[in-house]
Structure formats: structure tokens, C-alpha cells
Amino acid sequence: MKSKADFLGSQIDIGDNVVFMQVDYRKLLRGIVWKMAERTCIIRHKKTNTGSKETKQFYNQIIKISNSAGEKVDEIE
């Protein structure tokens, strides 16, 4: 599979921290890229009001982030 880029063009890998907007909602969520496919990825995140802990997003719907130290966060609480 060729490399994937987020909305801003940053390369995405499994384990990267990302922010995204859940479908039909206006609140940003923070999560971790868990699985990657050709067109979409699965993001693990905190439990939402719908009870879900995973969300499928297209790559152009996410933005890669890092914490203030530039390190990856290992898990979502």
C-alpha cells in the first residue's frame, strides 16, 4: 500500500495521533490511527455519546497531531 497523507499533506502511519470530526457532529475528537486500508483508516478514541470507541474516516478527513513534546501518545483514556 502506498503512503497516505492527511488533510494537510502530512504522512499518516499506524499509531499516529490525529484529530477528526465525527460524521453529523461539530465536535473535534482526538484519536490514534489503529488500522489502515486503501481509502480509509480506523481511529480509536474515547467513548462518544453514541457509545463507539472506533471511527472509520477517509484520510482527507483527519489531521495528524503531536503532543507538546513531539512524542506519540500510546493510548486513549
N, C-alpha and C positions, 0 to 999 in steps of 0.2 A: 504494500500500500504506500502510495507517495505521501509526503509530508502534508500536514493540514495546517491552515492558518486561521486565526480568529478574525473578528470584525476589523481589527486594526492592522492585520497582517503579521502578527506575532505567531511563531510556530507553536503548535499545540502538541503535547505529549501526555501519555497516561501519567497521572499523579500531579498534573499542574493544577494550581488554584485558579478558579475562574469566577466571574460574575455573569449573571444572566437574568432575564426577565421571564418569569413563568407565563405560559400562554394564558391569555384572558385576565391577567393581573398587571398592576403597575408597580409592584414592589420588586426591587432587585434582590436576588439571592446569591449567596456565596457557596461554592461547592468545589468538588475535586473531580477531575476527569477520571472516570473509572474504566470505561471501555470505549474503544474507537472503531467505527465502521467507515465505509467509503464516504458516505454523505453526512452522517450524524455521529454524535457521541452520547454516552450515558454519563450523567453527572450525579454524584452522590452529594447530598446536602442534608441540613437539618430537616426534621419533620415539618411539613407545611400544614395549612388549615385543611387540606384535602386528605391528610394522613400519609402522603407519599414521602419517600426518602430518596427517590431517584427520578430524574427527569431526562428525557431524550431531547436534544437540541441540535439544530444544524450548526456547523462551525461558524457561519457568519452571524450567529445569534449569541455568541459568547465573547467575553473579553478576558484574556489572561491577566492575572494579577500576581503580586508577591507581597509578603508581609514586609514590615519596615526594615528588617534585617536582610531582606532579599533571599530568605530561605523558604522552602516549601513547607506548608503545614501538613502533617501526616494524616490527620483525621478530622472529621467534622463532629462536633459535640452534639 
